[in-house]
């Protein structure tokens, strides 16, 4: 009887931890998708800045554009795919690559990575928008 009770509790614990891991993995996927969406917006804004820099009517600092581009290249190298995440045909691969993590990550670690990647690209996109607001608006 003790064995049956022990097995029952082990199964309940396993199911609870599996459910929790699935929730964390779902959050990872959501963070990743938002990061990719933001990276696509960043690329569009970078194009606006590059076009504006070629115009005689704006004074967009070229060194700022270069720095944004370099930071974006570093960000792209850091992007890793969450476990089990599949993209549809509408997914744009132009702004990033799908790197494999160098080690097996726990769901919690993966969530930290995806959150960091999202926050980093959000900051880059925000900086690009500030330059657009500062230098391209009449």
Buried (B, 14 or more C-beta within 10 A) or exposed (E): EEEEEEEEEEEEEEEEEEEEBEEBBBBBBBBBBBBBBBBBBBBEBBEBBBEBBEEEEBEBEEEBBEEBEEBBEEBBEBBBBBBEBEEEEEEEEEBBEEEEEEEEBEBEBBBBBBBEBBEBBBBBBEBBBEBBEEBBEE
